[in-house]
Structure formats: structure tokens, C-alpha cells
Amino acid sequence: MPEYMKILIPDLYKQYDEHVKKAKDYEKEAIKKAMSIEWVIENNSTILGKDLLPILTSVPGIGNVTALVWIAEIVTPVRFKLVKQISAYCGCDPSLKVSAGKLTSHVKRKGNEVLHGMLLKAASALIQRRSEPIGKWTYSIYKRHAKGGWKKACFY
């Protein structure tokens, strides 16, 4: 290995460690802020963030970062009249193309790319949790589909 690389690599590791520490610090600050806010929920009632965050993270595959993204992007579920609208906003409502009574293709609507990406990561994590019932179910979907099984399991 060239000498300049031997000098460069430890410095890159140090920079990486510093970035990881900063990311953890930012996550702690975001959690602290989210927990201090009163969030509006149905019928204009409110819930404290310290009560909301544990509810969101109780969903298998949803961690603090995904819950924070959900809170930041959705803000309040009251702004959506139907669950279907939230699903569309998250980009999780596949449209079906039907011709002559036959299904020809699935099309994913756009929606919020950041939130959709986080939810896909959470779904992907579920497939790997085969010790839990929902993990077994998603893994069985993955195994059933030879082509695109992982993606199909994430979208179900």
C-alpha cells in the first residue's frame, strides 16, 4: 500500500467516527424536541410527544429515525380526511391497471419520497425478523415470488 494511503486511511476513519457521533447527537436533539411538542390528533385533541414517540416505535421495524421522519412529514393526521389519503401521501397505494377485466400492471404512485423510503427500509427490516409473526409472514411473501420477492414483500 502506498505511504500516502497509510496516512490518509486513519484520518478518514477519524472523520467517519466524528460524523457518526454528530448524527447520534442530532438524533438525540430531534427526539428531545419531538417529545416536548404537543401533537394534534383526531377531534383536535392533543398528545404529548413523549407519549407519541413510544407508540410509533412500538410498531415492528419502526425505530426512532423512522418515527421522527413520520412526525416531521405527516405533522398531524387530522389534515387527511381518509386513511387512503395518508397511504397515497406516503406513496404506499399501488394503482392497478386493468384492461378488459384483466390486471395488466401495478404502478406505484409518487407520494412523499423521504417518508416512502423510510417506510420501505422499515418493511425491509421486518422481512429479516423471522422470529416474529409479521416477519414470518413477510418472509413467506418474499420466498413465494422468485422475481422481485423482496420488493413485493415490502409493499404488502
Secondary structure in CASP SS format (residue, H / E / C, confidence):
PFRMAT SS
TARGET T0000
AUTHOR 0000-0000-0000
METHOD secondary structure of the structure
MODEL  1
M C 1.00
P C 1.00
E H 1.00
Y H 1.00
M H 1.00
K H 1.00
I H 1.00
L H 1.00
I H 1.00
P H 1.00
D H 1.00
L H 1.00
Y H 1.00
K H 1.00
Q H 1.00
Y H 1.00
D H 1.00
E H 1.00
H H 1.00
V H 1.00
K H 1.00
K H 1.00
A H 1.00
K H 1.00
D H 1.00
Y H 1.00
E H 1.00
K H 1.00
E H 1.00
A H 1.00
I H 1.00
K H 1.00
K H 1.00
A H 1.00
M H 1.00
S H 1.00
I C 1.00
E E 1.00
W E 1.00
V E 1.00
I C 1.00
E H 1.00
N H 1.00
N H 1.00
S C 1.00
T E 1.00
I E 1.00
L E 1.00
G H 1.00
K H 1.00
D H 1.00
L H 1.00
L H 1.00
P H 1.00
I H 1.00
L H 1.00
T H 1.00
S C 1.00
V C 1.00
P C 1.00
G C 1.00
I C 1.00
G C 1.00
N H 1.00
V H 1.00
T H 1.00
A H 1.00
L H 1.00
V H 1.00
W H 1.00
I H 1.00
A H 1.00
E H 1.00
I H 1.00
V C 1.00
T C 1.00
P H 1.00
V H 1.00
R H 1.00
F C 1.00
K C 1.00
L C 1.00
V H 1.00
K H 1.00
Q H 1.00
I H 1.00
S H 1.00
A H 1.00
Y H 1.00
C C 1.00
G C 1.00
C C 1.00
D C 1.00
P E 1.00
S E 1.00
L E 1.00
K E 1.00
V E 1.00
S E 1.00
A C 1.00
G C 1.00
K E 1.00
L E 1.00
T E 1.00
S E 1.00
H E 1.00
V E 1.00
K E 1.00
R C 1.00
K C 1.00
G C 1.00
N C 1.00
E H 1.00
V H 1.00
L H 1.00
H H 1.00
G H 1.00
M H 1.00
L H 1.00
L H 1.00
K H 1.00
A H 1.00
A H 1.00
S H 1.00
A H 1.00
L H 1.00
I H 1.00
Q C 1.00
R C 1.00
R C 1.00
S C 1.00
E C 1.00
P H 1.00
I H 1.00
G H 1.00
K H 1.00
W H 1.00
T H 1.00
Y H 1.00
S H 1.00
I H 1.00
Y H 1.00
K H 1.00
R H 1.00
H C 1.00
A C 1.00
K C 1.00
G C 1.00
G H 1.00
W H 1.00
K H 1.00
K H 1.00
A H 1.00
C H 1.00
F H 1.00
Y C 1.00
END
